[in-house]
Amino acid sequence: MSDQIETASQDMPESDAPAPEQAAAPQSSSAAPAAADSNTAPKSEYQVLARKYRPKTFEELIGHGPMVKTLSNALESGRLAHAFVLTGVRGIGKTTTARIIARALNCIGADGKGGATIEPCGVCEHCRAIAEDRHVDVLEMDAASRTGVDDIRELIEGVRYRPTSARYKIYIIDEVHMLSKSAFNALLKTLEEPPEHVKFIFATTEIRKIPITVLSRCQRFDLRRVQTEELAAHYTRIAGLENAEIEEEAVTLIARAADGSVRDGMSLLDQAISHGAGKVTTQQVRDMLGLSDRSRIFDLFDFTMKGEINEALELLSAQYALGGDPAVMLQDMLDLTHWLTRVKLSPDAANDPGVSQIERERGKEIAAKLAMPQLTRAWQMLLKGLEETRIAPSPIQAAEMILIRLAYAAEMPPPGDLIKKLRQDMANAASGAGPQGGGGGNGGPGPRMQVVNGGGGAAVAQRRPDPLGEPEQVEQVAYAKMPESFAEVAELLGKERETTGIAMQVKNYMHLVKYEPGRIEFRPARGARSDLSTQLIKALNNLTGHRWLVSVSEREEGAPTLKEQELEALEQRKADASQDPVVKAILDGLPNAKIVAVHLPPGQELSEGEEDESGSVYDDAFYLEGDDEL
């Protein structure tokens, strides 16, 4: 394809067709002389890349394979529709495709004896005239400026006349959705049964605004957004033809910013080449597009999700001082959240060829630390915050508040738990109110009271606490000392009645990877609850009064669970007990007996290697079963 683009750039006349997506029935006064005599244009006049490298054949189109295949088969079999409608985003090539179709239908070949073909020659009289936008039988109309029924009536009058020299008379109507309702109605009959020598080609960006009665009479082609990889390869070839040096990451940034539009990316590439004087670097493109450093976005997201809000705010301020747009930085964080979620669900997404090395490494690392509820909540908060930032009087202040809100979101219980807590407290209050509750005993409005036992037998009336008064309850149950080990965490959870279930999960299903007070990293075992990390954060926050971070690791195996460690210790104690002289003598005398458990008497724990006068450290400390003589 690069050879075809290079040939097209060399053979293209000085006065090419108008810019992409531009179509007007009357030729502009400035373009007409240039079309008549290309040699009159000054040699120093520059032609933008979007016009210079506009495709002239179907082979030069990128990203529209299905449409080309359909038209190829239609031309070969003679099953040509009388009307086509091309739809897609701006700059995708709708008008360019319409002109290529016109050339394909009217091409007569280099020898003047050819027929309609999917590969127009480009040298015959009709191909050259259509390329220079001066063919009398190929009429372009801009529906944005000619919307009325009178314009369509003029078009209909010309339909009945045969083409002057070409095989077909072709009407290209750009932005057809701009026609009025009366104009559409006037066109319906002619569009349904046009003469055999007439073809209609419509182009639009708003397909839903076209009446269904018109769409039902046309063959529709949806021109899809071009993939980033295809755009990057295309722009790299164009930069090579322009003798410009461009870094791989820089061209990727341009392709992403194009958002599937070929023309938008070509304009950005043109600007980047001019900005860098023929040498385009990644930093230049970032400055031109107002983008922040990708690695900094990873750092910003990581700091925020770990709760290190001071570092996150400092990094945000630094990027803002360098010219970064707060809304763009939040948009990058939103894109990163979506990508990390994909990596969390499908780790192979990180190995995509279009992903840079830093994104691959940092993405896997951060995705392993975060649970799915954290990512989905971050997506919702960033999506809402992005809208707030765009309308805020001070975008940087709005962005800072959003990061603070996101950093402290881990302390907020899920909405489902809040609703459950509210219903439970309201039910308890209603059942405990009885006749003594209410104001004045008549059930009327007034302060709600409840009767509690003060401990000395006296009934003390107290105001019923607010069901949503969760912060006060957290302060009352806060512990002064943080657990120093993971075992102490399980012990702390097991002391409270409400957290015994979490304690069992911690003991049986958590392989510890890393522990420090306030932070736990673990690998869940099979059978663990899906929301174990969230429930553990909530329980520890309430019990300790400190903010905890619990993350799931998918790379480290972790230590055995606490239950597995207890079982291992028990087996070791049983093995040690079996070697005790007294126990060994008993086991030898009772072949069917076995040691079930080993316990030291309370208050008589002996240090390692210490023995009593009988020579045994296990007096009254072992239990046997399996022998009837016992």
Secondary structure, 3 states (H helix, E strand, C coil): CHHHHHHHHHHCCCCCCCCCCCCCCCCCCCHHHHHHCHHHCCCCCCCCHHHHCCCCCHHHCCCCHHHHHHHHHHHHHCCCCCEEEEECCCCCCHHHHHHHHHHHHHCCCCCCCCCCCCCCCCCCHHHHHHHCCCCCCEEEEECCCCCCHHHHHHHHHHHCCCCCCCCCEEEEEECHHHCCHHHHHHHHHHHHCCCCCEEEEEEECCHHHCCHHHHCCCEEEECCCCCHHHHHHHHHHHHHHCCCEECHHHHHHHHHHHCCCHHHHHHHHHHHHHHCCCEECHHHHHHHHCCCCHHHHHHHHHHHHHCCHHHHHHHHHHHHHCCCCHHHHHHHHHHHHHHHHHHHHCHHHHHCCCCCHHHHHHHHHHHHHCCHHHHHHHHHHHHHHHHHHHHCCCHHHHHHHHHHHHHHHHHCCCHHHHHHHHHHHHHHHHHHHCCCCCECCCCECCCCEEEEECCCCCEEEEECCCCCCHHHHHHHCCCCCCCCCHHHHHHHHHHCHHHHHHHHHHHHHEEEEEEECCEEEEEECCCCCCCHHHHHHHHHHHHHCCCCEEEECCCCCCCCCHHHHHHHHHHHHHHHHHCCHHHHHHHHHCCCCEEEEECCCCCCCCCCCCCCCCCCCCCCCEEEECCCCC
